[in-house]
Amino acid sequence: MPVIAQSQSQSQSKSQSKSQRIAHILHGPEPRRELPAAGAPLDRRQEITRALLAPRASISPKYFYDQRGSELFEAITRLPEYYPTRTEQALLQQHGQAIAAAVGSGGVVIEPGAGNCAKGLALCRSLAATHFVGVDISLAYLQGAVARLRQALPGLDARAVGGDITAGVRLPADIPRQRRLVFYPGSSIGNFDPPQAVALLAQMRALALDGGGLLIGIDLPKDRAVLEAAYDDAAGVTAAFNRNVLAHLNRLIGSDFAPQCWRHRAFFNAAASRIEMHLEACGAQRVRWPGGGRDFAAGERIHTENSYKHALPAFTALLRQAGFASTQHWTDERGWFAMVYARA
């Protein structure tokens, strides 16, 4: 009995601690921002405003990831409804030796969208990598993560590169050109429509160079209820993450979005095999930015994210279109998630 009581107490303590962390992120003071108001270059401001002015307004999901957005997403990965992160982590642990045998050890790991580098750290340790290059649009957040990675693996040459992988990334000139592995976990490739996904995979092929490879996570099709809960959690963290993109845009383009006046919407589009996230105007909205603006009707939506759920044969076809050759894959016991290794 005492052992059971202690276990229950520890479980309750962990649950309370997790709830407190989520509450702090949702309601605590906002962290210092690394971008000034209207701080985006002209071409980025034009890209953002063009998408907002389209007949069906949209915002690229890459703008989710300012400092606060990165922190909110990290909180999302710890939510009970959000299965991708823990399923992928278990998959990497279960099949780690087989993956290492397929990939080989002692090379360069390049991680676009590296975020907190936690998965990159585990892979670098498993592969005894000599170099790590993390790439992320939120450079300040990435730099802190890479600093922690260096402390954890002192012998690793670890770099942080700020950049948008969709626009192409230039690596430091002294990064070895041999035995490169591009690591793209988390099923982020699902954020791109198939033609965009092929273009991005082709850029990863170019980073890997001949003789290199790509290790990529993909979220597989599954029950609608499981999918929709993962993108619309009970605690409201995903809703806060979605609305935060408006605050980020306010700083980037000088707009005057009121994030609290927009509802989070997430649903599974079965015909396209994708989750869609939108922001829906709670009432009529007039949004302005330097040089322009747009009126939104009550109920009008801004499309902020797609998350495609690719079946393995369909995704293998995308890899072939992008210039990758042979592939191997590993899945979890439920068939919810897959890690795919493609050779360049």
Steps between C-alpha positions, in 0.01 A plus 500: 500500500768759581664437162168547321430818696841636411448418132161675498652801674783518246251468213283779644810717552610449138148576375482818708847603384401452135178698554694780668747516210216519248321768703822703522552484124138589425447771760843604626698802381604485137873442441724765353461520124795483267328686212408870497169629369476482121838328510459279194688575177293649218474174305370316808246772574381477140473121527293528819267775377447330164378187680275705728343678202429182301131406456557234766737662745787292637812524713797270446553267799866600510385820673374301799857483627601817672636462854157456659375278219798269544430477873131432441580227250736337749210500748275343234741208462446415868119497482318166546309549172811570293623152408758580223794599722483215750416247226799613297729499803394144589550397139851645489586326825351166396668496158805711587754227433348408165485866397863554604606192305321629188625859529855437625691682772743787524349739248328839480143548622308794348162575661270754330244638745716380788303680774619382841744247344383224735454247220820615332688443826371144530587423137848653520570292809369183332702557182813639669469794260800729453301809394149636554340792317164618633297726271199696622310816416503592873876551539505621863307194617726273293822652632400419858415142400830451315691634802333234716581236239869595511498459878341157471740383225828691547675323213234599246554794265152654526383808308184710491394645164206738474301447185187391323546155351229570242713783360822297493771483763872566468706297747834620644775435245705280733224242558622171346337401173525128563259278693229755550167401650210744482273434800141624474295347782160595637298447178550869407511399133124461537468880519569523127268426208643210291669722234651715777606186686683372192680836462603495867615139481707594195670775704577241768643275229727788397616546863573130538714490184588176323559219744294665774146433612181620663340368819146637516195449720151473350163483667291217352121504442292400805166550675347847463433540874866436586618748238261780591571472874873537431440837330229632734606407854284544806747736670489747211876500435460440126243779486749738665771381261275569202396849619860592585580510128294821482711665770810394308363653180428824685872532569610382158278720282368761744141370486241547774345153534321444832579130567230469767237576235577185301389140570715193446352245259651159420342212308589202282442542126453135399499568123848658521619275788609799706429687820420866433547781752327835457440819694137612487394860555274527807340809345560746219868598505684787337874420493750755377873507433727764345394541141190281512253290692195277475148478641395157628135403540377320811580131457754559224810287536874527454657166409812454715609137460451172320634175640485225241483139614693309233468127439844344452465416126387855421787652699757271340379630163563860617854403601569351158375819333743699719801295385538246779566138413447201727309533828455313826234565761410414858155532659353473850282207602175688429612621160449862601840641408799412282867593476626479143865489395558601138839484330615783278 
